[in-house]
Amino acid sequence: MKRETRPGFRPKETYFDWDVQDRLVRVSLPDGARWRYRYDAFGRRINKVREGQLPSAQAVARVAYRWDGDQLIGQQQYYADGSAARGI
């Protein structure tokens, strides 16, 4: 685990966790948001999912990544109800 602290009046801490294959698997942000990351058999990140309570119905709950071989070609964001937010 790594902890990154931003100094200031109210210091903010972000926590990062990696698995034994050195892949980022979880991030905890200063606002309380927690993101979990998943990978395919080739080690490519396939999605990240927000854990816990969402701040609003319009908050992004999941991001799916699209690959062409080893090239990231896009990502799609989804709301908690499963509807697509916007693709990048």
N, C-alpha and C positions, 0 to 999 in steps of 0.2 A: 504494500500500500504506500502511496505517496500522498502527502498533504501539502497543498500550496496555499499560502496565506497572503492575502493582499492587505497591506497595512492601511490604517486610517482611523477615524473616530470609532467606527465599528468594524473591526477586522473581519474579513470574509475568508472562509476556508472552503476549499474544494478538495475532495478526496477522490483518488484514482486507485482502482484495483486491477491487477493483471493476473492471468492464469499462468500455469506452469509453462505454457508455450509462448509466454510474453505477449499475449493479446490483451488489449484493454477489455475488461468484462463488466465494469461498473464505475459510474461516476456519480458522486453526491455533490450537488451544487449548494452554494450559500443560501439560496432561497428555499431549500428543502427538497427540491426536485432530485429524484434518483433515476438514472438511466442504466438499463442493462443491455449489453451488446451480445449478439450471437453471430457465429461464424459457420461457414460451410466446411466440407471436408478438405477443401483446398486452402483454408485459412483466410478466405475472403469474408469481410464483414457483410452479413446479409440483412441484418436489421438492428435497430435499437428500439427498446420499449420503455416507456416511462412507467415507473412503479409507483404505487400509492395513489393518493387522491390527486385528481387534476384540479387546477385552480378555476377552470371554467369549461363549459361544453365545447368551446372553440379552441381549446388548447390541443396542441399536437400530442398524440398518445403513442404514435409509432412512426418510424421511418424505415422504409424498405429500400435497399440498395440494389441496382441492376448492374450486371457485369457482362462484358463481352470478352471472354478469356480472362486475362489479368488486367483489363482496362475497365475502370469504373465509368459507366456511360450515363448514369442517372440515378436519381433517388425520388421516391414518392412519399409524401407525408400523409398520415391518416389521423382523423379525429377519433375520439373514444368510441363513437358509434360505428366506426368502420368506414365512414365515408372519406373519400379522398380529399385532401386539402389542396395541395398543389405539387406538381412534379417539377423537378429541376434536372 
